[in-house]
């Protein structure tokens, strides 16, 4: 996981922004956030989505599951 001074919540905020701007733009081969990787895999398997569609849905599912949080004011 990308850590910004040891803050995984900040890293996830960066991931959220990347997912919203360019869902396929993140290098998932180097992703270290196990929860996001598992969510992507579940979307692929349980919902029978192709990779690009799973990545488009990932921010919504991650937000609902509490992985992505609203941006702090």
ChimeraX attribute file (.defattr): number of C-alpha atoms within 10 A of each C-alpha:
attribute: neighborCount
match mode: 1-to-1
recipient: residues
	/A:1	16
	/A:2	17
	/A:3	13
	/A:4	12
	/A:5	8
	/A:6	10
	/A:7	11
	/A:8	14
	/A:9	16
	/A:10	18
	/A:11	17
	/A:12	21
	/A:13	17
	/A:14	15
	/A:15	21
	/A:16	23
	/A:17	14
	/A:18	15
	/A:19	19
	/A:20	16
	/A:21	11
	/A:22	12
	/A:23	20
	/A:24	16
	/A:25	11
	/A:26	13
	/A:27	7
	/A:28	12
	/A:29	7
	/A:30	9
	/A:31	13
	/A:32	12
	/A:33	15
	/A:34	10
	/A:35	12
	/A:36	21
	/A:37	15
	/A:38	11
	/A:39	19
	/A:40	21
	/A:41	15
	/A:42	15
	/A:43	20
	/A:44	17
	/A:45	12
	/A:46	8
	/A:47	10
	/A:48	11
	/A:49	16
	/A:50	11
	/A:51	14
	/A:52	12
	/A:53	14
	/A:54	22
	/A:55	22
	/A:56	16
	/A:57	16
	/A:58	23
	/A:59	23
	/A:60	16
	/A:61	17
	/A:62	18
	/A:63	13
	/A:64	11
	/A:65	11
	/A:66	10
	/A:67	17
	/A:68	23
	/A:69	15
	/A:70	9
	/A:71	10
	/A:72	6
	/A:73	3
